Amino acid sequence: MDQKYPQPLSPEALRKAARDSLCHELTDVSNWTGEDIQSLVSELELHQEELRIQNEELLQTRYRLDNALEMAQKSYRDLFELAPMGILLLDAKGRIQEANRAAVQLLDSGTNLAGCLLSSFVAAESQDALHLHWRSLASTRRQKAVDLTLAVDAEAMRTVRMESVVESSVDSATARFRCALIDITERRRTEDKLRIAARVSEEIGEAIVVMDPSGCIQSINNAFTAITGYTESDALGVTMSGLVKSERQGQVFYKKLWESLNKRGCWQGEIWDRRKNGEIFPEWLTINRINDDEGQPRNLVAVFSDISQIKESQRKIEYLASHDALTGLPNRSLFRDRVQQAIAQAQNNVGHVALLFLDLDHFKDVNDTLGHEMGDELLVQVAGQLRESVRELDTVARIGGDEFTIVLNVCDAEEAGFIAKRLIKRIAGTFKVRGRNLRVTASAGLALYPQDGEDVDSLSQAADMAMYRAKEEGRNRLRLYKSELHQQLLDDSALEEALRRALSNGELRLLYHPQFDANDPKRLLGAEALLRWDNREKGPISPERFIPIAERSDLITELGWRVQELMCKDIHEWQTAGLKPPVISFNASPKAFREGKFASRLREIMARYGISPGQLQVEFTEGTLTEHSDTVYQEIRELHEGGIELAIDDFGTGYSCLVNLKRLPLAELKIDKIFVDGLGKNDHDEAIARATLSMAQAFGLRTVAEGVETQSQLAWLQAHGCNRIQGFLLAYPLETEAFQSMLQSA
């Protein structure tokens, strides 16, 4: 029903009007079934999740763009210092914070400019212009230009063109100005001479256009035709903007150009125009207003040059200055810059940086026997392998010959050693170059910041020494600069190999940690299966030691299958003996979910031992849900649809998200021991535990408290509605036989 209101409605009137309108047009849902309503709710939840995923993708894109911007700014620091024009960074009050060499020479080569007011170098007649320039920048926050006379040398006054922009900032009090200073003293003198010049030489390489005050072209030179393609017959009587305007700049740009021209009599800057053939090109344009004897505008003179080649040359020079021409990898210069960036980041975050020097073994033989072209092609292929084998945040560089460097950001000794070994294995093999199979190996040295070096040179020297030690010890290997790091890497490698053997020689077993009714601590309700390793040589190995190593390799998935195999076998034997074991839960690695075969493989093992779905519960951490979401959620759905209960382990210690509690078919939340430890003595831990219990109750989930060791913890959990208890207070993890005895007595 359409209705017009001459005056805005009050909130009450608006609500009444909406209610009256809906009363006539509400959808009749009286005949809807519960399934119809549930379908509508499911669709709404699906749309809500789609919006959340899109928002996360936008945030990740923003994060990558911010990182890329920061790296680009740091990469061009050298350009800042060596720029031919003066560049200044000023604070909100106009004090100089940074100045490049050209700016120091332009203002006062004998003075430390830091902290000085820019206005102190400006002549009195330009103070008002500078003041208006600052005000205009602060109000519009757009790029501005101003011509200033400097008061550096009274005998030789100097004029500069200052282009200024305001850096993005939360408030004006912390804003910074970036200013580019161009010495236009001589250009001004030239412009004065142009006022009295009768004609401009037709041989000049820059296009010259003489226009009337409205911008209609009166004359052009040969260079204008050469650059734009327009002849006199095309151009005369036509406005210059109408002839060559590219639409690359908006109306605001041209409005400011004309405002500057009308106020100051000139405009200068980079602009994009269009040739007669439609090609858009960059040019450096200067427009001057020529006044008659009475001070009225008589002509506009535009002088511009095609800077396409300059732009392309600058781009090529910038790339070649920082990249290896053969492989396209960063060269030594960019490598040093990346290491400095990594060290600075590590200093800010109290982290580590790893530097790997890698050299191909016997590469000289390839060049000597097969020629440098074969060697170059081999280097290109090796560079590609290295680039594909590292993380996006790492840097692979070629610093000369067959020597490569890899900067591993945010990387401790253990992880760096693992990545380095993987690179050595990846390179060691056969490369097919121009129909020939070339066998390649590499030697590598690894050094860590800060323990092996606190700057680029010392860290590089340490990695280089370690690499040559690797060559001395037989090549095709990795060596660390520090002997203790080397030993750690050896220990981890040995432990990984021992764990592989343990999978086949019966060194792995399960313990079962009972779970009891919180309100009746003698009543057994469940148990968690825990993996233990008894090494034949070293005895028991702590899970805290071998699980991280398994996670970094392909062993964690195999360990998961072994746990499921042993657990189902035990349950089968208990049931065969006439016992009724409670639900047994076990932990599943995030990697197992992401591979997409977890649910089907588990069903195969259960079928082999005749285990019903209700006998098992799968526990996974919140970190499982952070990536590969489609595959992970599909696995979770298959488990739930197959009748297997699901639980989030260590809730609150990882990627907590209430949406997961709502949309996932969970049966249980497990409160981590770190929060249970503080019950009765730490308000924060109690608040987290209380909130977890309340959320679980609101979502209809069962709760289990892990690591309960004292009566006071038990009492607190009982008082706040926790369902189940697991911890040393009631029972230690039990061997299979001991847990069977508990089942028999129960």
SETISE-418737 format. One line per field, with one value per residue (C-alpha): residue number from 1; residue in one letter; x, z, y. Coordinates in steps of 0.05 Angstrom, whole numbers. Example, Ala and Ser with C-alpha at 12.3 -4.5 7.8 and 13.67 -1.06 7.14 Angstrom:
! SETISE-418737
k <- 1, 2 .
r <- A, S .
x <- 246, 273 .
z <- 156, 143 .
y <- -90, -21 .
END
This chain:
! SETISE-418737
k <- 1, 2, 3, 4, 5, 6, 7, 8, 9, 10, 11, 12, 13, 14, 15, 16, 17, 18, 19, 20, 21, 22, 23, 24, 25, 26, 27, 28, 29, 30, 31, 32, 33, 34, 35, 36, 37, 38, 39, 40, 41, 42, 43, 44, 45, 46, 47, 48, 49, 50, 51, 52, 53, 54, 55, 56, 57, 58, 59, 60, 61, 62, 63, 64, 65, 66, 67, 68, 69, 70, 71, 72, 73, 74, 75, 76, 77, 78, 79, 80, 81, 82, 83, 84, 85, 86, 87, 88, 89, 90, 91, 92, 93, 94, 95, 96, 97, 98, 99, 100, 101, 102, 103, 104, 105, 106, 107, 108, 109, 110, 111, 112, 113, 114, 115, 116, 117, 118, 119, 120, 121, 122, 123, 124, 125, 126, 127, 128, 129, 130, 131, 132, 133, 134, 135, 136, 137, 138, 139, 140, 141, 142, 143, 144, 145, 146, 147, 148, 149, 150, 151, 152, 153, 154, 155, 156, 157, 158, 159, 160, 161, 162, 163, 164, 165, 166, 167, 168, 169, 170, 171, 172, 173, 174, 175, 176, 177, 178, 179, 180, 181, 182, 183, 184, 185, 186, 187, 188, 189, 190, 191, 192, 193, 194, 195, 196, 197, 198, 199, 200, 201, 202, 203, 204, 205, 206, 207, 208, 209, 210, 211, 212, 213, 214, 215, 216, 217, 218, 219, 220, 221, 222, 223, 224, 225, 226, 227, 228, 229, 230, 231, 232, 233, 234, 235, 236, 237, 238, 239, 240, 241, 242, 243, 244, 245, 246, 247, 248, 249, 250, 251, 252, 253, 254, 255, 256, 257, 258, 259, 260, 261, 262, 263, 264, 265, 266, 267, 268, 269, 270, 271, 272, 273, 274, 275, 276, 277, 278, 279, 280, 281, 282, 283, 284, 285, 286, 287, 288, 289, 290, 291, 292, 293, 294, 295, 296, 297, 298, 299, 300, 301, 302, 303, 304, 305, 306, 307, 308, 309, 310, 311, 312, 313, 314, 315, 316, 317, 318, 319, 320, 321, 322, 323, 324, 325, 326, 327, 328, 329, 330, 331, 332, 333, 334, 335, 336, 337, 338, 339, 340, 341, 342, 343, 344, 345, 346, 347, 348, 349, 350, 351, 352, 353, 354, 355, 356, 357, 358, 359, 360, 361, 362, 363, 364, 365, 366, 367, 368, 369, 370, 371, 372, 373, 374, 375, 376, 377, 378, 379, 380, 381, 382, 383, 384, 385, 386, 387, 388, 389, 390, 391, 392, 393, 394, 395, 396, 397, 398, 399, 400, 401, 402, 403, 404, 405, 406, 407, 408, 409, 410, 411, 412, 413, 414, 415, 416, 417, 418, 419, 420, 421, 422, 423, 424, 425, 426, 427, 428, 429, 430, 431, 432, 433, 434, 435, 436, 437, 438, 439, 440, 441, 442, 443, 444, 445, 446, 447, 448, 449, 450, 451, 452, 453, 454, 455, 456, 457, 458, 459, 460, 461, 462, 463, 464, 465, 466, 467, 468, 469, 470, 471, 472, 473, 474, 475, 476, 477, 478, 479, 480, 481, 482, 483, 484, 485, 486, 487, 488, 489, 490, 491, 492, 493, 494, 495, 496, 497, 498, 499, 500, 501, 502, 503, 504, 505, 506, 507, 508, 509, 510, 511, 512, 513, 514, 515, 516, 517, 518, 519, 520, 521, 522, 523, 524, 525, 526, 527, 528, 529, 530, 531, 532, 533, 534, 535, 536, 537, 538, 539, 540, 541, 542, 543, 544, 545, 546, 547, 548, 549, 550, 551, 552, 553, 554, 555, 556, 557, 558, 559, 560, 561, 562, 563, 564, 565, 566, 567, 568, 569, 570, 571, 572, 573, 574, 575, 576, 577, 578, 579, 580, 581, 582, 583, 584, 585, 586, 587, 588, 589, 590, 591, 592, 593, 594, 595, 596, 597, 598, 599, 600, 601, 602, 603, 604, 605, 606, 607, 608, 609, 610, 611, 612, 613, 614, 615, 616, 617, 618, 619, 620, 621, 622, 623, 624, 625, 626, 627, 628, 629, 630, 631, 632, 633, 634, 635, 636, 637, 638, 639, 640, 641, 642, 643, 644, 645, 646, 647, 648, 649, 650, 651, 652, 653, 654, 655, 656, 657, 658, 659, 660, 661, 662, 663, 664, 665, 666, 667, 668, 669, 670, 671, 672, 673, 674, 675, 676, 677, 678, 679, 680, 681, 682, 683, 684, 685, 686, 687, 688, 689, 690, 691, 692, 693, 694, 695, 696, 697, 698, 699, 700, 701, 702, 703, 704, 705, 706, 707, 708, 709, 710, 711, 712, 713, 714, 715, 716, 717, 718, 719, 720, 721, 722, 723, 724, 725, 726, 727, 728, 729, 730, 731, 732, 733, 734, 735, 736, 737, 738, 739, 740, 741, 742, 743, 744, 745, 746 .
r <- M, D, Q, K, Y, P, Q, P, L, S, P, E, A, L, R, K, A, A, R, D, S, L, C, H, E, L, T, D, V, S, N, W, T, G, E, D, I, Q, S, L, V, S, E, L, E, L, H, Q, E, E, L, R, I, Q, N, E, E, L, L, Q, T, R, Y, R, L, D, N, A, L, E, M, A, Q, K, S, Y, R, D, L, F, E, L, A, P, M, G, I, L, L, L, D, A, K, G, R, I, Q, E, A, N, R, A, A, V, Q, L, L, D, S, G, T, N, L, A, G, C, L, L, S, S, F, V, A, A, E, S, Q, D, A, L, H, L, H, W, R, S, L, A, S, T, R, R, Q, K, A, V, D, L, T, L, A, V, D, A, E, A, M, R, T, V, R, M, E, S, V, V, E, S, S, V, D, S, A, T, A, R, F, R, C, A, L, I, D, I, T, E, R, R, R, T, E, D, K, L, R, I, A, A, R, V, S, E, E, I, G, E, A, I, V, V, M, D, P, S, G, C, I, Q, S, I, N, N, A, F, T, A, I, T, G, Y, T, E, S, D, A, L, G, V, T, M, S, G, L, V, K, S, E, R, Q, G, Q, V, F, Y, K, K, L, W, E, S, L, N, K, R, G, C, W, Q, G, E, I, W, D, R, R, K, N, G, E, I, F, P, E, W, L, T, I, N, R, I, N, D, D, E, G, Q, P, R, N, L, V, A, V, F, S, D, I, S, Q, I, K, E, S, Q, R, K, I, E, Y, L, A, S, H, D, A, L, T, G, L, P, N, R, S, L, F, R, D, R, V, Q, Q, A, I, A, Q, A, Q, N, N, V, G, H, V, A, L, L, F, L, D, L, D, H, F, K, D, V, N, D, T, L, G, H, E, M, G, D, E, L, L, V, Q, V, A, G, Q, L, R, E, S, V, R, E, L, D, T, V, A, R, I, G, G, D, E, F, T, I, V, L, N, V, C, D, A, E, E, A, G, F, I, A, K, R, L, I, K, R, I, A, G, T, F, K, V, R, G, R, N, L, R, V, T, A, S, A, G, L, A, L, Y, P, Q, D, G, E, D, V, D, S, L, S, Q, A, A, D, M, A, M, Y, R, A, K, E, E, G, R, N, R, L, R, L, Y, K, S, E, L, H, Q, Q, L, L, D, D, S, A, L, E, E, A, L, R, R, A, L, S, N, G, E, L, R, L, L, Y, H, P, Q, F, D, A, N, D, P, K, R, L, L, G, A, E, A, L, L, R, W, D, N, R, E, K, G, P, I, S, P, E, R, F, I, P, I, A, E, R, S, D, L, I, T, E, L, G, W, R, V, Q, E, L, M, C, K, D, I, H, E, W, Q, T, A, G, L, K, P, P, V, I, S, F, N, A, S, P, K, A, F, R, E, G, K, F, A, S, R, L, R, E, I, M, A, R, Y, G, I, S, P, G, Q, L, Q, V, E, F, T, E, G, T, L, T, E, H, S, D, T, V, Y, Q, E, I, R, E, L, H, E, G, G, I, E, L, A, I, D, D, F, G, T, G, Y, S, C, L, V, N, L, K, R, L, P, L, A, E, L, K, I, D, K, I, F, V, D, G, L, G, K, N, D, H, D, E, A, I, A, R, A, T, L, S, M, A, Q, A, F, G, L, R, T, V, A, E, G, V, E, T, Q, S, Q, L, A, W, L, Q, A, H, G, C, N, R, I, Q, G, F, L, L, A, Y, P, L, E, T, E, A, F, Q, S, M, L, Q, S, A .
x <- 0, 31, 24, 60, 77, 87, 130, 180, 148, 168, 197, 130, 91, 140, 134, 58, 58, 103, 60, -3, 30, 54, -14, -40, 20, 49, 63, 16, 60, 3, 9, 85, 114, 172, 215, 197, 216, 280, 298, 288, 332, 386, 386, 393, 450, 484, 479, 507, 567, 578, 582, 632, 677, 675, 694, 753, 777, 774, 814, 867, 872, 880, 935, 974, 967, 992, 1052, 1066, 1062, 1110, 1161, 1156, 1168, 1230, 1256, 1257, 1296, 1357, 1317, 1297, 1369, 1393, 1334, 1357, 1302, 1299, 1252, 1230, 1187, 1156, 1115, 1048, 1083, 1128, 1191, 1238, 1242, 1279, 1315, 1352, 1419, 1390, 1346, 1406, 1445, 1385, 1370, 1437, 1492, 1526, 1467, 1435, 1364, 1331, 1284, 1289, 1226, 1222, 1198, 1266, 1296, 1242, 1249, 1202, 1164, 1145, 1123, 1051, 1050, 1080, 1029, 971, 1001, 1000, 928, 906, 939, 908, 838, 837, 889, 903, 969, 989, 1045, 1075, 1133, 1179, 1239, 1293, 1332, 1395, 1440, 1424, 1468, 1438, 1365, 1338, 1267, 1239, 1174, 1149, 1099, 1067, 1020, 993, 1007, 948, 939, 885, 886, 919, 962, 1003, 1000, 1063, 1077, 1118, 1148, 1188, 1232, 1253, 1301, 1264, 1309, 1336, 1269, 1239, 1292, 1278, 1204, 1218, 1257, 1200, 1155, 1195, 1213, 1180, 1180, 1204, 1253, 1219, 1278, 1265, 1247, 1192, 1123, 1103, 1031, 1009, 937, 890, 867, 808, 855, 842, 904, 935, 1001, 1040, 1111, 1138, 1151, 1077, 1060, 1116, 1092, 1016, 1006, 961, 979, 963, 899, 877, 896, 885, 822, 811, 821, 881, 842, 790, 845, 891, 854, 858, 806, 861, 853, 786, 751, 779, 850, 836, 798, 858, 904, 864, 858, 934, 943, 896, 925, 999, 1004, 1034, 1025, 1075, 1069, 1061, 998, 972, 947, 922, 956, 917, 921, 888, 951, 955, 1023, 1055, 1084, 1117, 1076, 1090, 1037, 1051, 1006, 1033, 1003, 1000, 1029, 967, 973, 916, 922, 943, 966, 978, 1041, 1045, 1110, 1112, 1155, 1138, 1168, 1145, 1217, 1239, 1183, 1200, 1274, 1261, 1220, 1274, 1329, 1292, 1280, 1351, 1380, 1347, 1340, 1385, 1379, 1385, 1337, 1293, 1308, 1327, 1401, 1452, 1427, 1354, 1376, 1413, 1351, 1306, 1352, 1352, 1276, 1272, 1320, 1280, 1216, 1248, 1273, 1204, 1171, 1229, 1232, 1283, 1308, 1343, 1392, 1410, 1469, 1462, 1514, 1509, 1561, 1610, 1573, 1638, 1643, 1577, 1602, 1670, 1644, 1576, 1582, 1556, 1489, 1474, 1497, 1453, 1391, 1406, 1410, 1342, 1311, 1343, 1319, 1248, 1252, 1276, 1223, 1168, 1195, 1193, 1137, 1109, 1140, 1210, 1260, 1302, 1360, 1418, 1480, 1528, 1549, 1515, 1505, 1435, 1410, 1343, 1318, 1269, 1226, 1195, 1230, 1263, 1321, 1278, 1233, 1291, 1328, 1266, 1257, 1331, 1332, 1271, 1306, 1368, 1326, 1286, 1348, 1383, 1361, 1362, 1347, 1333, 1369, 1367, 1355, 1410, 1398, 1442, 1451, 1452, 1466, 1475, 1512, 1480, 1498, 1447, 1455, 1404, 1391, 1408, 1452, 1497, 1498, 1464, 1469, 1470, 1545, 1557, 1497, 1518, 1588, 1563, 1518, 1574, 1623, 1572, 1561, 1636, 1639, 1585, 1627, 1688, 1650, 1630, 1578, 1504, 1488, 1467, 1511, 1493, 1539, 1526, 1544, 1487, 1436, 1469, 1461, 1388, 1375, 1411, 1371, 1305, 1324, 1344, 1279, 1239, 1273, 1263, 1190, 1183, 1213, 1168, 1107, 1130, 1163, 1109, 1137, 1071, 1015, 953, 934, 863, 847, 780, 726, 676, 609, 624, 566, 582, 659, 657, 613, 654, 625, 681, 755, 806, 856, 928, 987, 1052, 1120, 1169, 1233, 1275, 1339, 1319, 1257, 1193, 1192, 1145, 1088, 1109, 1175, 1153, 1084, 1113, 1163, 1108, 1066, 1122, 1130, 1082, 1082, 1025, 973, 1003, 1004, 931, 914, 955, 916, 850, 874, 897, 836, 785, 824, 820, 746, 733, 770, 732, 665, 684, 699, 628, 647, 610, 663, 640, 649, 724, 748, 813, 848, 852, 906, 885, 926, 883, 820, 850, 871, 798, 801, 793, 719, 722, 787, 758, 695, 739, 776, 711, 680, 740, 732, 656, 655, 590, 593, 564, 625, 673, 682, 730, 765, 796, 824, 797, 858, 831, 777, 824, 840, 817, 747, 707, 745, 746, 672, 655, 695, 659, 591, 608, 629, 565, 520, 555, 535, 603, 603, 648, 683, 727, 789, 825, 769, 790, 864, 861, 816, 754, 692, 620, 595, 629, 590, 526, 536, 579, 544, 584, 568, 622, 669, 733, 759, 834, 878, 909, 842, 826, 892, 869, 801, 795, 855, 854, 795, 810, 813, 749, 715, 737, 715, 648, 636, 653, 605, 550, 560, 561, 496, 465, 483, 464, 535, 566, 628, 690, 743, 814, 871, 829, 879, 850, 786, 776, 777, 727, 681, 684, 666, 609, 581, 583, 550, 608, 585, 648, 716, 783, 847, 896, 850, 805, 849, 915, 918, 913, 945, 898, 895, 884, 828, 797, 799, 763, 709, 701, 694, 645 .
z <- 0, -22, 25, 25, 89, 85, 149, 174, 220, 292, 312, 343, 281, 235, 274, 272, 197, 185, 228, 192, 125, 143, 171, 99, 65, 114, 85, 112, 147, 184, 137, 140, 167, 215, 157, 118, 175, 189, 115, 119, 181, 148, 87, 132, 170, 104, 80, 146, 140, 68, 92, 147, 98, 49, 106, 125, 53, 51, 115, 88, 23, 63, 104, 42, 11, 74, 76, 2, 13, 72, 32, -28, 17, 46, -22, -48, 10, -34, -87, -33, -17, -90, -121, -161, -131, -58, -15, 55, 108, 155, 218, 229, 252, 191, 225, 181, 202, 143, 83, 26, -1, -55, -3, 43, -15, -37, 32, 67, 57, 121, 169, 202, 178, 228, 274, 236, 212, 137, 142, 169, 100, 62, 44, 75, 10, 6, 79, 63, 5, 49, 103, 53, 25, 93, 106, 38, 50, 119, 95, 29, 44, -30, -68, -71, -104, -85, -111, -57, -54, -8, 39, 38, -1, -2, -62, -104, -88, -105, -124, -115, -135, -75, -88, -22, 0, 68, 92, 117, 192, 246, 263, 240, 302, 279, 204, 163, 99, 41, 0, -65, -79, -150, -163, -214, -210, -279, -306, -280, -316, -379, -371, -365, -429, -464, -449, -497, -547, -615, -635, -608, -647, -687, -676, -602, -582, -534, -560, -554, -559, -558, -538, -525, -452, -462, -484, -559, -598, -639, -659, -651, -667, -704, -640, -623, -687, -678, -608, -616, -691, -698, -753, -754, -792, -738, -680, -696, -665, -622, -547, -526, -474, -527, -574, -531, -465, -445, -389, -347, -299, -273, -274, -205, -233, -290, -244, -198, -258, -282, -212, -205, -274, -259, -190, -202, -277, -288, -276, -282, -272, -302, -343, -389, -458, -521, -589, -654, -661, -593, -555, -485, -464, -405, -413, -370, -381, -364, -377, -369, -373, -412, -392, -433, -411, -369, -333, -368, -396, -468, -482, -451, -472, -460, -466, -458, -473, -482, -423, -444, -455, -389, -352, -385, -372, -300, -292, -323, -284, -219, -234, -259, -200, -152, -191, -223, -298, -309, -259, -241, -167, -121, -128, -74, -64, -53, -13, 37, 41, 54, 109, 141, 138, 169, 225, 239, 243, 288, 334, 339, 353, 393, 340, 298, 226, 191, 134, 88, 39, -14, -67, -122, -118, -176, -217, -248, -282, -318, -345, -364, -399, -427, -434, -398, -434, -404, -336, -341, -359, -300, -254, -279, -263, -194, -180, -198, -151, -94, -105, -104, -41, 8, 40, 11, 67, 52, 0, -48, -79, -125, -103, -156, -196, -169, -99, -73, -8, 27, 80, 126, 164, 232, 237, 298, 295, 293, 237, 198, 201, 176, 117, 100, 98, 53, 5, 2, -14, -66, -103, -99, -162, -238, -279, -353, -391, -467, -471, -421, -351, -302, -232, -181, -107, -62, 1, 49, 111, 161, 210, 257, 281, 334, 361, 300, 277, 292, 224, 150, 145, 207, 193, 120, 142, 191, 139, 88, 136, 152, 78, 65, 124, 91, 27, 67, 101, 36, 2, -8, 64, 111, 166, 219, 244, 317, 339, 388, 334, 290, 347, 355, 282, 285, 346, 312, 249, 290, 330, 266, 238, 304, 303, 233, 258, 319, 273, 247, 307, 361, 404, 406, 455, 484, 554, 573, 617, 651, 653, 711, 727, 761, 810, 822, 816, 822, 761, 698, 636, 585, 571, 526, 487, 494, 451, 485, 456, 490, 449, 453, 464, 502, 538, 543, 497, 518, 470, 478, 445, 388, 369, 343, 301, 273, 258, 216, 175, 144, 206, 243, 197, 204, 279, 277, 239, 288, 347, 314, 298, 370, 401, 358, 371, 447, 445, 404, 455, 514, 480, 463, 537, 553, 578, 561, 552, 553, 495, 479, 452, 414, 384, 309, 277, 235, 178, 179, 169, 113, 72, 61, 77, 152, 157, 104, 133, 203, 179, 147, 213, 253, 204, 208, 284, 287, 326, 326, 314, 382, 415, 391, 398, 355, 388, 348, 365, 342, 298, 253, 229, 208, 137, 82, 110, 55, 63, 140, 146, 97, 140, 203, 169, 147, 218, 248, 196, 210, 284, 313, 367, 359, 412, 411, 452, 491, 480, 488, 474, 399, 344, 386, 346, 372, 301, 304, 366, 330, 263, 279, 302, 367, 428, 477, 497, 535, 582, 578, 639, 637, 658, 707, 743, 762, 791, 862, 856, 790, 773, 698, 693, 732, 686, 624, 654, 676, 607, 573, 617, 604, 529, 528, 568, 520, 460, 492, 495, 546, 583, 606, 650, 637, 688, 752, 808, 872, 912, 907, 831, 832, 880, 836, 774, 809, 833, 763, 726, 693, 669, 669, 703, 676, 717, 766, 825, 805, 761, 723, 651, 654, 614, 573, 624, 682, 646, 630, 705, 719, 669, 702, 771, 745 .
y <- 0, 66, 125, 193, 229, 305, 303, 251, 199, 191, 123, 102, 124, 90, 25, 29, 43, -17, -61, -38, -51, -120, -139, -137, -169, -219, -288, -339, -391, -425, -485, -488, -551, -555, -578, -515, -470, -509, -502, -427, -422, -464, -418, -357, -389, -407, -335, -311, -358, -336, -264, -284, -321, -262, -215, -260, -261, -185, -180, -229, -190, -125, -159, -180, -111, -77, -123, -111, -35, -38, -78, -31, 30, -1, -25, 46, 76, 82, 118, 168, 184, 186, 222, 283, 325, 346, 304, 323, 290, 341, 334, 369, 433, 438, 412, 371, 298, 270, 300, 268, 291, 336, 371, 383, 414, 455, 484, 489, 437, 457, 448, 388, 397, 349, 387, 453, 489, 490, 562, 583, 570, 608, 681, 732, 745, 671, 661, 677, 629, 574, 587, 583, 520, 486, 508, 483, 416, 408, 425, 386, 332, 330, 340, 413, 452, 519, 560, 586, 632, 606, 651, 609, 656, 730, 741, 686, 676, 608, 589, 519, 485, 445, 389, 366, 311, 292, 222, 183, 191, 183, 258, 321, 326, 266, 280, 282, 319, 291, 346, 344, 405, 421, 478, 521, 582, 573, 552, 617, 656, 617, 631, 706, 703, 667, 728, 771, 717, 729, 656, 591, 550, 496, 450, 441, 370, 391, 406, 479, 502, 574, 584, 642, 653, 604, 548, 548, 530, 586, 553, 489, 469, 408, 371, 375, 339, 289, 272, 274, 261, 322, 372, 446, 434, 386, 430, 504, 532, 471, 471, 432, 392, 374, 350, 307, 297, 223, 221, 190, 249, 270, 337, 354, 349, 398, 444, 450, 459, 519, 547, 543, 574, 631, 645, 635, 641, 572, 498, 442, 367, 299, 286, 231, 252, 216, 214, 218, 142, 133, 114, 143, 168, 204, 274, 327, 389, 462, 514, 588, 648, 709, 776, 839, 906, 918, 852, 818, 747, 748, 677, 609, 573, 498, 461, 386, 326, 253, 215, 145, 121, 153, 117, 50, 60, 77, 14, -29, 4, -6, -79, -94, -58, -106, -172, -223, -218, -293, -323, -264, -275, -218, -201, -186, -115, -135, -195, -150, -106, -166, -191, -122, -121, -191, -171, -108, -148, -199, -143, -114, -181, -213, -267, -304, -302, -359, -348, -406, -404, -458, -475, -527, -582, -587, -535, -513, -580, -567, -501, -529, -592, -572, -497, -436, -438, -507, -481, -420, -462, -508, -448, -424, -492, -495, -424, -446, -506, -464, -411, -464, -497, -439, -401, -337, -295, -322, -295, -335, -296, -309, -271, -297, -358, -420, -391, -379, -351, -362, -315, -351, -301, -315, -381, -414, -463, -525, -502, -472, -538, -575, -527, -529, -605, -605, -557, -600, -661, -622, -600, -667, -703, -703, -641, -648, -593, -591, -665, -684, -710, -673, -701, -644, -640, -580, -560, -511, -472, -446, -387, -356, -286, -263, -318, -327, -254, -188, -155, -174, -182, -224, -268, -278, -295, -347, -380, -378, -411, -465, -478, -488, -534, -575, -579, -599, -655, -688, -642, -656, -638, -584, -555, -504, -450, -468, -538, -542, -526, -578, -627, -609, -620, -687, -707, -689, -726, -787, -784, -779, -841, -878, -859, -888, -953, -952, -955, -1023, -1056, -1051, -994, -955, -969, -936, -913, -897, -837, -848, -794, -793, -762, -695, -704, -778, -783, -859, -868, -882, -847, -848, -849, -815, -857, -830, -852, -872, -892, -938, -933, -997, -958, -895, -919, -877, -816, -759, -742, -669, -689, -734, -706, -638, -676, -720, -658, -628, -691, -740, -784, -751, -782, -851, -843, -826, -889, -930, -900, -917, -987, -1001, -970, -1008, -1073, -1061, -1044, -1107, -1150, -1119, -1130, -1201, -1212, -1190, -1121, -1056, -1002, -929, -882, -877, -810, -797, -737, -726, -683, -623, -653, -716, -675, -633, -693, -710, -785, -786, -806, -861, -891, -891, -927, -980, -993, -995, -1043, -1089, -1095, -1091, -1025, -986, -911, -895, -926, -871, -796, -755, -696, -639, -571, -505, -496, -551, -503, -446, -470, -517, -505, -540, -605, -601, -587, -643, -692, -667, -676, -746, -765, -736, -768, -834, -830, -812, -758, -697, -655, -593, -605, -550, -501, -429, -439, -431, -403, -393, -376, -379, -391, -459, -477, -459, -492, -553, -617, -620, -662, -639, -583, -599, -545, -543, -557, -487, -458, -514, -501, -432, -451, -426, -379, -341, -296, -296, -372, -377, -326, -365, -431, -402, -371, -437, -476, -425, -426, -502, -504, -452, -494, -560, -587, -634, -608, -644, -612, -637, -639, -638, -651, -621, -626, -551, -554, -611, -573, -510, -550, -586, -520, -490, -547, -584, -653, -695, -697, -722, -716, -745, -731, -788, -832, -833, -857, -933, -988, -1030, -1087, -1039, -1004, -1072, -1088, -1022, -1042, -1109, -1079, -1027 .
END
